[in-house]
Amino acid sequence: MSDPTSAPEPGQPTTRDLPVLFLPDVVILPGMVVPVELDLDEGAARAAVDAARTTTDDELLVAPRLDDRYATYGVVARVEQVGRFSSSRPAAVLRAVRRARIGSGVPGPGAALWVETTQAPEPEVTERVRELVKDYRSLVIADLQRREAWQVVDQFSALTDPDAIADTAGWAAYLSAERKRELLETPDLEARLERLVEWTREHHAEAEVSDRIGAEVREGMEKTQREYLLRQQLAAIRKELGEGQPDGSDDYRARVEALVATDGFPAPVAEALEREVDKLERSSDQNPETSWIRTWLDTVLELPWTKRTVDTTDIAAARAVLDADHHGLEDVKDRIVEHLAVRARRAERGLELVGGRGSGAVLLLAGPPGVGKTSLGESVARALGRDFVRVALGGVRDEAEIRGHRRTYVGALPGRIVRAVKEAGSMNPVVLLDEVDKVGADQRGDVASALLEVLDPAQNHTFRDHYLELDLDLSDVLFIATANVVEQIPGPLLDRMELITLDGYTEDDKVAIARDYLVPRQLERAALTSDEVEVTDDALRELAANHTREAGVRQLERLLAKAFRRAATRLAEGATAPVRVDADGLRDLVGRARFTPDAHERTSVPGVTTGLAVTGLGGDVLYVEAGALPEGSPALSLTGQLGEVMKESAQIALTFVRSHAAELGIDVSVLDHPVHVHVPAGAIPKDGPSAGITMVTSLASLATGRPVRGDVAMTGEVSLTGKVMPIGGLKQKLLAAQRAGITEVFVPARNEPDLDDVPAEVLDALTVHLVSDVRDVVAGALEPAEDESGVRDDGAAAAA
Ligand SMILES: Nc1ncnc2c1ncn2[C@@H]1O[C@H](COP(=O)(O)OP(=O)(O)OP(=O)(O)O)[C@@H](O)[C@H]1O
């Protein structure tokens, strides 16, 4: 046991007995100055401080109080001052001087507990220690900005002794009492610094992460708060201006939630809607994107995602609807009904519709204007109990019209297909694609290929509109296409469709259609009744024959409308009802007849022949004129906007006539002169091979000087050897011939089967010559020869 009152000899490892003060919760390291409350621990603190007064340097040992054992080390501390805290509780200020090992308890004066203490040896300052001190310093300095570190920095900026530097850890708020105790109990400087550096580095890294997170959170909060404030202000300004709800996002949220909750709502669409509403709620009103999002939401919300109508499966009832809406067209109605029956059956068996002709996928109604294609489409919808929409494709040049513009375009819209479905209000409407022959392919993307995707049952259950960016199921849509000229439909598109042709009506048909459908409808439009206006069949026939010359009934319907407007005016002016619309009175009501049979007049000159052609407007008569040109002109001049094929026909015809002059009874010298072939009307482009025999006849007529008979018309391709080859559109051509007042026609023998489609009424009115050699045409079509001299004179006249 050592002398408790003597101070340690310098340089000696000293052992002294000192009163001890165990402090709970705090760990004091050498170098620290701390106040201690004296009432602490039921007077034990006061006893220890009092006892310290009895030692040489007013010293005592301060050590942490542990739960499970005695601490092995403490610090020797000097009592600097005894007084009161500002709270007036008694306290002492202790300065911790050095580390000391705690030995066993010893008896001592006063109430205090005394122990034997051994001063820790002077630590060795190794190279490693210096490095560690450097690390520690730099870590602490890096931490300068951090509040937790300031006390430490404060303490050690003046220090040079590594041991003292290491013990500044006592101030570090980031070290737990546990760790500080460990530092206290590690007298070995190197080991102590190692631990300290490791823990400081750990803290440093953690602090960095938490700083970063803190900064991000702060920034985010500032931004949201700012936006919130701005929006509140904006709402207030709007309210002042009386502009109402500035931001309908709540409204959208509710609408979306209500909609996606409906049965069978497609999940991907629901997701997309929710995503967009989220976006809307996050974005501010000034953002241009906000209005795009709104428009998009409006579009998607208005689509009939889950709505569909139930098809009428009663085929007889469907037929009855078609019959009620349209006169005649028996074969067309048969085909439509068959198509519907197959569709219904496939649907019942759960079979998919497949593309290709006759597959039942898409109907194509082809024919001239006004024959009822559009109204048949409407009828089909009515027969099935489906909604009906018409999509006009005429003049569509841009793929985006079909498939929509991407949303990033200014004023972007969904394509026509999506708009049609929206307009229909159900997912299984009848969509009439009007005038598919008028779509074009150009540099802006291929309209036809977009349509292919729409019509192809293999693809159209996931049709993707650029604007919606969602899959739309079109597989239940019944597409019906219409076209005037089948040849102008892009091949791949035509391949997917089931073609039904409507060739036009006979005069009898027109009279019946007018009487049963057009007259009642137009009377109603003019607010007239059948008691007020009486229309005779003769008047209708006269209108169909001489006031109009068309395959369909569009013009006829217009003239009826005109007649009824006049009739209404007359009634208003006091005429007595009923006003009679008869053949004689037509001139007053609709003006003069515009079409009178003119073939006789046109063909009275040698070199002019009546041909038959099919145009976009249906069948028509067309005249081929041949004339001789003066010497020195090109051998063959062709005018009338003829296409390549038609020009070749003219050359073939000329070659044939020249080389068979003798057989045809022609003076070949006339044809040695240059020849001009013209096909009026000059403004309309024409093409095709079917005017071949007409050209031969014209040239033969020119060369013989014998005019072509005015009651004759013809159609047929010709070969260089004079064979007559088959042509298309026979029914339309014969209808046109009858309309034009022709009574005899020459047609290719190989077209005979097509005569089955021609209405009996037309065949009754026409004498049809089936020919396979053009010489028979020439023989039958030219007026009989007069005497030799007369012929020459006529020929010369025509040539001049
Ligand atoms: N067989 C018919 N029975 C009754 N009405 C008919 C018949 N054919 C045509 N119509 C009537 O003639 C009018 C013209 O028909 P529609 O507009 O359907 O012709 P379209 O062939 O579609 O012509 P476009 O090719 O110009 O579209 C309609 O009012 C239609 O009801």
Ligand as a Chemical Component Dictionary entry (heavy atoms), coordinates in Angstrom:
data_LIG
# 
_chem_comp.id                   LIG 
_chem_comp.type                 NON-POLYMER 
_chem_comp.pdbx_formal_charge   0 
_chem_comp.three_letter_code    LIG 
# 
loop_
_chem_comp_atom.comp_id 
_chem_comp_atom.atom_id 
_chem_comp_atom.alt_atom_id 
_chem_comp_atom.type_symbol 
_chem_comp_atom.charge 
_chem_comp_atom.model_Cartn_x 
_chem_comp_atom.model_Cartn_y 
_chem_comp_atom.model_Cartn_z 
_chem_comp_atom.pdbx_ordinal 
LIG N1  N1  N 0 -81.996 -1.257 -104.323 1  
LIG C1  C1  C 0 -82.319 -0.112 -103.682 2  
LIG N2  N2  N 0 -83.456 -0.034 -103.011 3  
LIG C2  C2  C 0 -83.777 1.102  -102.377 4  
LIG N3  N3  N 0 -83.020 2.210  -102.331 5  
LIG C3  C3  C 0 -81.869 2.179  -102.992 6  
LIG C4  C4  C 0 -81.447 1.020  -103.680 7  
LIG N4  N4  N 0 -80.238 1.259  -104.221 8  
LIG C5  C5  C 0 -79.909 2.526  -103.887 9  
LIG N5  N5  N 0 -80.884 3.066  -103.131 10 
LIG C6  C6  C 0 -80.859 4.426  -102.588 11 
LIG O1  O1  O 0 -80.055 5.238  -103.410 12 
LIG C7  C7  C 0 -79.312 6.167  -102.663 13 
LIG C8  C8  C 0 -77.870 6.109  -103.016 14 
LIG O2  O2  O 0 -77.298 4.939  -102.468 15 
LIG P1  P1  P 0 -75.931 4.902  -101.700 16 
LIG O3  O3  O 0 -75.586 6.245  -101.169 17 
LIG O4  O4  O 0 -75.954 3.770  -100.783 18 
LIG O5  O5  O 0 -74.991 4.641  -102.919 19 
LIG P2  P2  P 0 -73.496 4.147  -102.943 20 
LIG O6  O6  O 0 -73.461 2.991  -103.855 21 
LIG O7  O7  O 0 -72.988 3.951  -101.591 22 
LIG O8  O8  O 0 -72.777 5.354  -103.627 23 
LIG P3  P3  P 0 -71.274 5.856  -103.401 24 
LIG O9  O9  O 0 -70.391 4.915  -104.118 25 
LIG O10 O10 O 0 -71.305 7.214  -104.045 26 
LIG O11 O11 O 0 -71.071 5.910  -101.942 27 
LIG C9  C9  C 0 -79.580 5.858  -101.234 28 
LIG O12 O12 O 0 -80.492 6.771  -100.773 29 
LIG C10 C10 C 0 -80.177 4.473  -101.272 30 
LIG O13 O13 O 0 -81.088 4.275  -100.238 31 
# 
loop_
_chem_comp_bond.comp_id 
_chem_comp_bond.atom_id_1 
_chem_comp_bond.atom_id_2 
_chem_comp_bond.value_order 
_chem_comp_bond.pdbx_ordinal 
LIG N1  C1  SING 1  
LIG C1  N2  SING 2  
LIG C1  C4  DOUB 3  
LIG N2  C2  DOUB 4  
LIG C2  N3  SING 5  
LIG N3  C3  DOUB 6  
LIG C3  C4  SING 7  
LIG C3  N5  SING 8  
LIG C4  N4  SING 9  
LIG N4  C5  DOUB 10 
LIG C5  N5  SING 11 
LIG N5  C6  SING 12 
LIG C6  O1  SING 13 
LIG C6  C10 SING 14 
LIG O1  C7  SING 15 
LIG C7  C8  SING 16 
LIG C7  C9  SING 17 
LIG C8  O2  SING 18 
LIG O2  P1  SING 19 
LIG P1  O3  DOUB 20 
LIG P1  O4  SING 21 
LIG P1  O5  SING 22 
LIG O5  P2  SING 23 
LIG P2  O6  DOUB 24 
LIG P2  O7  SING 25 
LIG P2  O8  SING 26 
LIG O8  P3  SING 27 
LIG P3  O9  DOUB 28 
LIG P3  O10 SING 29 
LIG P3  O11 SING 30 
LIG C9  O12 SING 31 
LIG C9  C10 SING 32 
LIG C10 O13 SING 33 
# 
